[in-house]
Amino acid sequence: MRINSGFNVFNQPYLFQKMEQTFSEFSPERKSQVINLGIGDPDLPTPAPIREAIVREHQTKHYGYPTSQGRLDLREAVCKYYDDRFGVSMNPDQIFIGPGAKTDLFDLNAVFAEPGDSVVILDPAYPVYKDAAGFRKQSIHFLTGTLENNFQPVLDVLKIDNPLSLIYLCYPNNPTGVSASKDYIQSFVDLANTNQCMIVMDIAYADFVPGNGESSSFSIFNLPGADAVGIEAGSFSKPFSMTGDRISWVAIKNRVAAQHWHRYRSSRDSGVSNYDQAGALAALTDPHVKDIVKSNFEIYGKRARILRQGIQSLGFKMTGLDNTPYAWFKSPNPDSVRSAEFLLEKAGVMLTPGVGFGPAGEGFLRATIFQPEDRLYEALERMQNLDMTHI
Ligand SMILES: Cc1ncc(COP(=O)(O)O)c(C=O)c1O
C-alpha cells in the first residue's frame, strides 16, 4: 500500500498521545471528575428557531441534492449580513456555502497554492492551515507571535524563497484570543497585491462576543486592495452553537478566484444539506435567534470574567476572552505538554497545550469557557490549591 507522505505532518496524535494515555488510565470515577477546559465546542444548545427550521425543512423537503454553491436565499442573507455588519457590499455570486470552515480552510489551499509553493501562517494558529500546507508539501513560513508583539508579528522578517501563494490570517484569533488592527491586516493585503497571491482571512469568531461588548472584528473587504486578493472564511458554528450542523461560507470578490473555487466545490462534493442551510438561514434572519444569542453571550460573559480573574490570580499573563471563548496564558512550566499533563494528573483539569497550535505556542496553555460557572470555579480552585513550582 502506498500512503501519501503528506500524512507525516499530522503530528497531533503523537503530541497528545501521552495526555490521552494518562486520561485513559484513570478509573471511570476519576475520569468523571475531570473538568475539561480544552474543548472548543459551545455547550449551550443551538437556539430553538434554528433547530425548528432544520426539522421543518427535513420534514417537508428532505429529498434531492442541494446546489453546490448553496441556496440563493441563504447567500442573499449572508450578503445582507455583510452589509449590516461590516458595511461591505457583496453579491450572492460571491458567496459559497460550505460544509464547515475547517473543510473550507483545508480545501482553499488545494485551489490557490501548488506543491512546493510558500504559505505564510501566523504562529500560533488553528492547526488546519499548517496541516493543509504540509499535506501538500508546501513550504511553511511561520510568523512568530509573542506576548510582546501582541500576536501580530511584523512582516519584514520574512524570507521567502519559493513563490508565495497563500497567507492564512485569523482574527479574532484562536488560540490567542487577540484581535488585529486594520493597519496590521492592510500590510498583508499590500504584500498579497505585490506578490499576486491570495489571503485567507478566517473570521470564525467575528461574532463570538462573551458579555455582548463591542466586537473588534472587521471584514478583510473593509480594506483597500482586498477585493483582488481577499478570501474570507466565515462559520455558523460558534455564535449559533451549530458545530454539529457543519455549515460555513466563503466570500470571494475576485471573479477568477471565485470561478475556480466554484469549480472545485462542484467537483469535490454535492453541497451542504438543505436542512442545515435552512438552519443557517434562520440563524441570520429569525429575530428570536438574536435575543437567544445575546442571552447566551451574557452567560459566556460571566464565565469569561470568572476565568480571567482566576487565571490572573494564579499570576499567569494572559490574552483573550473579549472576542473569543479562549484564554491563552503562560504555562507554569515552559513545556506546555508537561504542564497540561501535570494539571490533568494532579488537579483533574484538562487544558490544551499551546505547542499543539505551532512552535510559538510552546510555553502557553489554552482554556475555554464551555463549562458551567460552578465547574469553572471548581477547576480554578483546584489549580489554586496546587504547588506548581516543581512541574
Ligand atoms: C479559527 C477557527 N477557524 C475555523 C474553525 C472551524 O469552524 P467550523 O466548525 O465551521 O468547521 C475553528 C474551530 O474551532 C476555529 O477555531
PDBQT file of the ligand as one rigid body, heavy atoms in Angstrom, charges set to zero:
ROOT
HETATM    1  C1  LIG A 401     -10.065  29.614  13.948  1.00  0.00    +0.000 C 
HETATM    2  C2  LIG A 401     -11.065  28.582  13.578  1.00  0.00    +0.000 A 
HETATM    3  N1  LIG A 401     -11.489  28.521  12.315  1.00  0.00    +0.000 NA
HETATM    4  C3  LIG A 401     -12.374  27.587  11.929  1.00  0.00    +0.000 A 
HETATM    5  C4  LIG A 401     -12.867  26.661  12.818  1.00  0.00    +0.000 A 
HETATM    6  C5  LIG A 401     -13.798  25.588  12.327  1.00  0.00    +0.000 C 
HETATM    7  O1  LIG A 401     -15.094  26.030  12.174  1.00  0.00    +0.000 OA
HETATM    8  P1  LIG A 401     -16.210  25.034  11.612  1.00  0.00    +0.000 P 
HETATM    9  O2  LIG A 401     -16.920  24.446  12.775  1.00  0.00    +0.000 OA
HETATM   10  O3  LIG A 401     -17.087  25.925  10.778  1.00  0.00    +0.000 OA
HETATM   11  O4  LIG A 401     -15.543  23.988  10.795  1.00  0.00    +0.000 OA
HETATM   12  C6  LIG A 401     -12.458  26.690  14.143  1.00  0.00    +0.000 A 
HETATM   13  C7  LIG A 401     -12.969  25.690  15.096  1.00  0.00    +0.000 C 
HETATM   14  O5  LIG A 401     -12.569  25.568  16.214  1.00  0.00    +0.000 OA
HETATM   15  C8  LIG A 401     -11.536  27.677  14.525  1.00  0.00    +0.000 A 
HETATM   16  O6  LIG A 401     -11.093  27.745  15.786  1.00  0.00    +0.000 OA
ENDROOT
TORSDOF 0
